[in-house]
Amino acid sequence: MKTSVTPLRSDRDKTYYKTVFYFISGVFAASFFILLLTTGGYAARGILFASREQTFMDFFNSLLSTSKNPYENYSFYPPFAMLCYKLLLYMVPGKVLDRVIVSRSATSFSPDAKLFQQLYFPFILYSLLTVILLFFALKSAKSGKTAERVAFIFLAFTSAPMLFMLERANNIIIPLFLLIYFVKQKDSERRLNRELALAALGVAAAFKIYPILFCALLLHEKRIKDILKVAAYFLVLSIPPIFIFFGGIGSFRMIVENLAIYGDKHGLAIGSQLNFAKTVIFPFTYSTVSSDLLLRIGQAFKVTVTLFASVGAVFARKEWQRAALVCCIIYGYPAACSTYLLTFFLIPIMLLLDTEKENSPVSYASLVLMTLTQILLVVPNPLTGAFTRDVPTKVTSYAIILLTVLLSAKGCLDAADAAAQHLKVRKSVCIFAEILLTAGVLAVVLLLGRSSVFGLVKIPGLSGLLVNLIFCGGLLLALVILAAIRYTVVRRKKL
């Protein structure tokens, strides 16, 4: 009689991702709460908004702005999000609104609005619903033993970006739990769950637009029909509200104009978080280098990094890597980025902890960098000695740019490998093609357009556009020659 023997899992097969995540998060969480008690709560200024008057004002600003057309007053939230605020505003008596609304800017209503009790009922309703839905989304999506799931949910709700988001009462919490549901259910065996997952992604995009980038996960799986469904959900939720409630086609133009206010130069002065461009500019803040030159170099870096990250977001082999790169783009590409965007990184962290089965330096490094975006790091400003968000926001910003570069490189290698197998050529040829593509993008960004670096150079007798075209033409010609040389060398080796 033969007996089956279950092979034992060797020590080499064990992974320590959960140990790394919970140890780092737990140490910083314990240190923060101890510091919070010893300073009488003053240490919380190191993770919360600088002005106490702005507490919950993302909610109240958005709510009150819908008393009229919000897009006439600098709002840029999508129509579906503003419709939800408008429905909540119906709970507030008109007499109260007549006393509250003293400002016509959708982003700067008086904090005195919080003195009116009638405004707190929609706020309490909004807060309870969103927090409960986020809790159940995390509870449903996180795999593992009960103790670990409880620990993860606790650390998620007490992470620095989550506390900042809750303090601001920003509606990003809604796309967050919808995206968690989407990632969990998009591959469900039940058709209804898959359809609900696509609808959840469409609703998330209708609230903040940039969650639509999570379609990269569907594109990797060649689910084009599902992407079209998500687009349909997004359009159905976005177009009718703006025509029925917010003035029609003219509001589309106002949304674009309001978004344009947060351009690259204006974005430099907003917040202490650094996007891709500002991570390059920040070390030279007090240097003698021209601010225009720094801004244009930062823009070139931002576009190049985003290009690499986009390739990786589609072609990276592992889902957590693709999700992480999407989160990096959402955070790093906009001209102005906020701390609450870091809450999206809970998604790739959860995927890594639940699905990664191999010990890999890239995976461990990525986990540490993503964990740094969530930790309760409170450090006094070295210049003033006061607890502020200045230092932690720089740590998270540079953690993200390192994560982006690391995973983009890995994703581009995966893309080259996939292309080599499909085209039946050497992987080195595909890598060289990616290098050429990057060089071409750099040429366009650095040398063409009003915001190009070369636009700062003036040559008498030649127009700026003509000079740019000459230089770009020469650079592209050099790239073609290099490509021809590379092709000849590869062909000779094959013969």
C-alpha positions in Angstrom: 0.0 0.0 0.0 1.5 3.3 -1.1 1.2 6.4 1.0 1.3 9.9 -0.4 3.8 12.3 1.2 3.1 16.0 1.1 6.3 17.8 0.2 7.5 20.1 3.0 8.0 23.8 2.2 11.7 24.5 2.5 13.2 27.5 4.1 14.2 28.8 0.7 10.6 28.9 -0.4 9.5 31.0 2.6 8.8 34.7 2.0 9.1 37.5 4.5 7.0 40.2 2.9 4.4 40.3 5.7 7.1 40.4 8.3 8.8 43.4 6.7 5.5 45.3 6.2 4.0 44.7 9.6 7.3 45.3 11.4 8.0 48.6 9.7 4.4 49.8 10.0 4.0 48.6 13.5 7.2 50.3 14.8 6.3 53.7 13.3 2.7 53.4 14.5 3.7 52.6 18.0 6.3 55.4 18.0 3.7 57.9 16.7 1.1 57.1 19.3 3.7 57.2 22.1 4.9 60.6 20.8 1.2 61.7 20.5 0.6 61.0 24.2 3.9 62.5 25.4 3.3 65.7 23.5 -0.4 66.1 24.4 -1.5 65.6 20.8 0.8 68.2 19.4 2.8 65.7 17.3 -0.3 65.2 15.1 0.7 68.4 13.3 3.4 66.3 11.6 0.8 64.4 9.6 -2.3 66.7 9.5 -3.1 69.9 7.7 -1.2 73.0 8.8 -4.3 75.1 9.4 -7.0 73.8 11.7 -9.5 76.0 9.9 -9.2 73.7 6.9 -10.3 70.5 8.7 -13.2 68.8 6.8 -13.3 71.7 4.3 -12.9 69.6 1.2 -16.3 68.3 2.0 -17.9 71.6 3.0 -16.3 73.5 0.1 -17.7 71.0 -2.4 -21.1 70.8 -0.8 -21.6 74.6 -0.7 -20.3 75.1 -4.2 -23.3 73.2 -5.7 -25.7 75.9 -4.5 -25.0 77.4 -7.9 -23.0 76.2 -10.9 -19.8 75.1 -9.2 -17.8 75.4 -12.4 -18.3 79.1 -12.5 -16.4 79.3 -9.2 -13.3 77.3 -10.0 -14.4 73.8 -9.2 -12.9 71.0 -11.3 -14.5 67.9 -9.8 -16.3 65.7 -12.4 -20.1 66.3 -12.8 -21.1 63.0 -11.1 -19.2 63.9 -8.0 -20.8 67.4 -7.9 -24.2 65.8 -8.4 -23.7 63.7 -5.2 -22.8 66.8 -3.3 -25.8 68.6 -4.7 -28.1 65.8 -3.5 -26.6 66.0 0.0 -27.1 69.8 -0.1 -30.8 69.2 -0.4 -30.8 68.1 3.3 -29.7 71.7 4.3 -32.5 74.3 4.8 -32.4 77.2 2.5 -32.4 79.8 5.4 -29.1 78.3 6.6 -27.5 78.6 3.1 -28.5 82.2 2.9 -26.5 82.8 6.1 -23.5 80.6 5.2 -22.6 81.4 1.7 -20.5 84.6 1.8 -17.8 83.5 -0.8 -18.3 82.6 -4.4 -15.1 80.5 -4.8 -15.8 76.8 -4.7 -12.5 76.1 -2.9 -12.6 78.8 -0.2 -15.9 79.0 1.6 -15.6 80.4 5.1 -14.7 77.7 7.7 -17.5 79.4 9.8 -19.8 77.1 7.8 -18.9 74.4 10.3 -20.6 76.4 13.0 -24.1 75.6 11.6 -25.4 72.3 13.0 -27.7 71.7 10.0 -24.6 71.2 7.7 -23.4 68.4 9.9 -26.1 65.9 9.1 -25.0 65.4 5.5 -21.4 65.4 6.6 -22.1 62.7 9.2 -24.1 60.6 6.7 -21.3 60.9 4.1 -18.6 60.0 6.7 -20.4 57.0 8.0 -21.3 55.5 4.6 -17.8 56.0 3.1 -15.8 54.7 6.1 -18.1 51.7 6.5 -17.9 50.9 2.8 -14.1 51.2 2.9 -13.9 48.9 5.9 -16.0 46.2 4.2 -14.0 46.6 0.9 -10.7 46.0 2.8 -12.2 43.2 4.8 -13.4 41.4 1.7 -10.3 42.0 -0.4 -7.6 41.1 2.1 -6.7 37.4 2.2 -5.0 35.6 5.0 -5.7 34.7 8.6 -8.1 36.8 10.7 -5.4 38.3 12.9 -3.5 39.5 9.9 -6.5 40.9 8.2 -7.4 42.9 11.4 -3.8 44.2 11.6 -3.8 45.3 8.0 -7.2 47.1 8.3 -6.0 48.8 11.5 -2.8 49.9 9.9 -4.7 51.1 6.8 -7.1 53.3 8.7 -4.3 54.7 10.9 -1.8 55.3 8.0 -0.6 58.9 7.5 -2.3 59.5 4.1 -5.6 57.9 5.4 -5.7 60.2 8.5 -4.9 63.2 6.3 -7.7 62.2 3.9 -10.1 61.8 6.7 -9.1 65.1 8.2 -9.7 66.8 4.9 -12.9 64.8 4.3 -11.8 64.4 0.7 -14.0 62.3 -1.6 -11.0 60.2 -2.8 -12.2 57.7 -0.2 -15.0 56.8 -2.6 -12.8 55.9 -5.6 -10.5 54.1 -3.1 -13.1 51.5 -1.9 -14.4 51.2 -5.5 -11.0 50.4 -6.8 -10.3 47.9 -4.1 -13.6 46.1 -5.1 -12.6 46.3 -8.8 -9.2 44.7 -8.2 -10.7 42.0 -6.0 -13.7 41.1 -8.3 -12.5 41.8 -11.9 -11.4 38.1 -12.3 -14.2 36.6 -10.4 -15.7 33.3 -11.7 -19.2 34.9 -11.4 -20.2 37.0 -14.3 -22.3 39.4 -12.1 -19.3 40.1 -9.9 -17.1 40.9 -12.9 -19.7 43.3 -14.3 -20.1 45.0 -10.9 -16.3 45.3 -10.8 -16.3 47.1 -14.2 -19.1 49.3 -13.0 -17.1 50.1 -9.8 -14.2 51.3 -11.9 -16.5 53.4 -14.1 -18.0 55.1 -11.0 -14.5 55.6 -9.5 -13.5 57.4 -12.7 -16.6 59.5 -12.7 -15.6 60.7 -9.3 -12.0 61.6 -9.9 -11.2 60.7 -13.6 -7.7 59.4 -13.0 -8.8 56.0 -11.6 -9.6 55.3 -15.3 -5.8 54.5 -15.5 -6.6 51.2 -13.7 -7.9 50.0 -17.1 -4.2 49.2 -17.7 -4.9 46.0 -15.7 -7.6 45.1 -18.2 -5.4 46.1 -21.1 -2.7 43.7 -19.9 -5.2 40.9 -20.1 -6.4 42.1 -23.5 -10.0 42.6 -22.2 -10.8 45.4 -24.7 -14.6 44.8 -24.4 -14.4 45.3 -20.7 -12.5 48.6 -21.2 -15.2 49.8 -23.5 -17.8 48.9 -20.8 -15.9 50.9 -18.2 -15.8 53.9 -20.7 -19.5 53.5 -21.2 -20.2 53.6 -17.4 -18.0 56.6 -17.1 -19.7 58.5 -19.9 -23.2 57.7 -18.7 -22.4 59.0 -15.3 -20.6 62.1 -16.5 -22.5 63.5 -19.4 -26.2 63.6 -18.3 -25.5 65.4 -14.9 -23.7 68.2 -16.5 -26.5 68.9 -19.0 -29.3 68.4 -16.4 -27.8 70.1 -13.4 -24.8 72.2 -14.3 -25.4 74.3 -17.3 -24.6 72.1 -20.3 -21.8 72.1 -22.8 -20.3 75.4 -21.5 -19.4 73.8 -18.2 -17.1 71.4 -20.0 -15.0 74.3 -21.2 -15.0 75.8 -17.7 -13.8 72.5 -16.2 -10.8 72.5 -18.6 -10.1 76.1 -17.7 -10.3 75.4 -14.0 -7.9 72.5 -14.4 -5.5 74.7 -16.4 -5.2 77.0 -13.3 -3.2 74.2 -11.7 -0.5 74.4 -14.3 3.2 73.5 -13.9 4.3 76.9 -12.5 1.4 77.2 -10.2 1.8 73.6 -9.1 5.3 74.4 -7.9 3.8 76.6 -5.1 1.1 74.1 -4.0 1.6 71.7 -1.2 4.7 70.0 0.2 4.3 66.8 -1.7 6.6 66.5 -4.8 5.4 65.2 -8.1 7.8 63.7 -10.7 9.0 67.1 -11.9 9.3 68.7 -8.5 11.5 65.8 -7.2 14.1 67.0 -9.8 13.6 70.7 -9.0 13.5 70.6 -5.2 17.2 70.0 -4.5 18.0 73.1 -6.6 15.4 75.3 -4.8 18.1 77.7 -3.4 20.6 77.4 -6.3 21.4 80.0 -8.9 20.0 77.8 -11.7 17.2 79.5 -13.7 13.8 78.5 -12.5 12.6 78.3 -16.1 15.4 75.9 -16.9 14.6 73.8 -13.8 10.9 73.7 -14.7 11.6 72.5 -18.2 14.1 69.9 -17.2 11.6 68.7 -14.6 8.9 68.5 -17.2 11.2 66.4 -19.5 11.9 64.1 -16.6 8.2 63.8 -15.7 7.2 62.9 -19.2 10.0 60.3 -19.7 9.3 58.6 -16.3 5.6 58.5 -17.1 6.2 56.9 -20.4 8.3 54.2 -18.8 5.8 53.7 -16.1 3.0 53.5 -18.6 4.8 50.7 -20.5 5.4 48.9 -17.2 1.7 49.4 -16.1 0.6 47.4 -19.1 3.3 44.8 -19.6 4.7 44.0 -16.1 4.1 40.3 -15.4 2.8 40.7 -11.9 -0.4 42.4 -11.1 0.9 44.2 -8.0 3.6 45.8 -10.1 1.1 47.0 -12.7 -1.2 48.4 -9.9 1.8 50.1 -8.2 2.9 51.8 -11.4 -0.7 53.0 -12.1 -0.7 54.5 -8.6 2.7 56.1 -9.2 1.4 57.8 -12.4 -1.7 59.0 -10.6 0.5 60.5 -7.9 3.5 61.8 -9.9 2.1 63.1 -13.2 -0.3 65.9 -12.1 1.1 69.4 -11.6 -0.1 69.4 -8.0 -0.3 66.2 -5.9 -1.8 65.7 -2.4 -1.0 63.4 0.4 -4.3 61.6 0.2 -3.4 60.2 -3.2 -1.0 57.9 -1.3 -3.9 55.9 0.0 -4.1 54.3 -3.4 -0.9 52.4 -2.6 -2.8 50.3 -0.2 -4.0 48.4 -3.3 -0.6 47.2 -4.6 0.6 46.6 -1.0 -2.3 44.3 -0.4 -1.8 42.5 -3.7 1.9 42.0 -3.0 1.3 40.6 0.5 -1.4 38.2 -0.8 0.1 37.0 -4.1 3.9 37.3 -4.1 5.3 33.8 -3.6 8.9 34.4 -4.7 11.8 36.0 -2.8 12.9 38.8 -5.0 15.1 41.9 -4.3 12.8 44.0 -6.5 9.8 42.9 -4.6 11.3 43.5 -1.2 12.7 46.9 -2.2 9.3 47.8 -3.7 7.4 46.8 -0.5 9.7 48.9 1.7 9.2 51.9 -0.6 5.5 51.5 -0.7 5.4 51.0 3.1 7.3 54.3 3.5 4.3 56.1 1.8 2.0 54.9 4.6 4.0 55.1 7.8 3.2 57.5 10.6 6.5 59.3 10.3 6.6 62.5 12.4 9.9 64.5 12.3 10.4 68.1 13.5 11.5 70.6 11.0 15.3 70.9 11.4 15.1 74.7 10.8 12.2 75.5 13.2 12.0 72.5 15.5 8.2 72.4 15.1 6.2 69.4 14.0 5.2 69.9 10.4 4.5 67.8 7.3 7.5 69.2 5.4 9.9 66.3 6.1 7.5 63.3 5.9 6.2 64.5 2.6 9.7 64.6 1.1 10.4 61.1 2.3 7.2 59.8 0.6 7.8 61.8 -2.6 11.3 60.4 -3.1 10.2 56.9 -2.1 7.6 57.1 -4.9 10.1 58.3 -7.5 12.5 55.4 -6.6 9.6 53.0 -6.7 8.6 54.3 -10.1 12.1 54.0 -11.6 12.6 50.5 -10.2 9.3 49.1 -11.3 9.4 50.9 -14.7 12.7 49.3 -15.5 11.4 45.9 -14.5 8.2 46.5 -16.5 10.1 47.6 -19.6 12.2 44.5 -19.4 9.1 42.4 -19.2 7.7 44.3 -22.2 10.9 43.7 -24.2 10.7 40.0 -23.3 7.1 39.8 -24.4 7.8 41.6 -27.7 10.8 39.4 -28.4 8.7 36.3 -28.0 5.9 37.7 -30.2 8.2 39.0 -33.0 10.6 36.2 -32.7 13.6 38.4 -32.3 16.3 38.9 -29.7 15.4 40.6 -26.5 18.3 43.0 -26.9 16.7 44.3 -30.1 13.5 45.2 -28.3 15.4 46.8 -25.4 17.3 48.9 -28.0 14.0 49.9 -29.6 12.7 51.1 -26.2 15.9 53.1 -25.8 15.3 54.8 -29.1 11.7 55.5 -28.2 12.8 57.1 -25.0 15.4 59.2 -26.8 12.7 60.3 -29.3 10.4 61.4 -26.4 13.2 63.3 -24.8 14.0 65.0 -28.0 10.4 66.2 -28.4 10.1 67.3 -24.8 13.5 69.0 -24.5 13.7 70.6 -27.9 10.1 71.2 -29.2 7.4 73.5 -28.0 7.1 76.6 -25.8 8.1 74.7 -22.6 11.1 73.0 -24.2 14.6 73.5 -22.6 16.0 74.6 -26.0 13.3 77.3 -26.1 15.4 79.3 -23.7 18.2 79.6 -26.4 18.0 82.5 -28.8 19.8 82.4 -32.2 19.7 85.6 -34.3 18.2 85.2 -37.7 16.4 81.9 -36.9 12.9 81.5 -35.5 12.6 79.3 -32.4 10.5 76.7 -34.2 13.0 76.4 -37.1 15.9 76.0 -34.7 14.0 73.3 -32.7 13.2 71.4 -35.9 16.8 71.5 -37.1 18.2 70.1 -33.8 15.4 67.5 -33.6 16.0 66.5 -37.2 19.7 66.1 -36.5 19.1 64.1 -33.4 16.6 61.8 -35.0 19.0 61.3 -38.0 21.7 60.2 -35.5 19.2 57.8 -33.9 18.4 56.3 -37.3 22.1 55.8 -38.0 22.6 54.1 -34.7 19.6 51.8 -35.3 21.0 50.9 -38.7 24.4 50.0 -37.2 22.7 48.0 -34.5 20.6 46.1 -37.1 23.7 45.3 -39.2 25.6 44.0 -36.2 22.8 41.8 -35.1 22.3 40.4 -38.6 26.0 39.6 -39.0 26.0 37.7 -35.7 23.0 35.6 -36.9 24.9 34.7 -40.1 
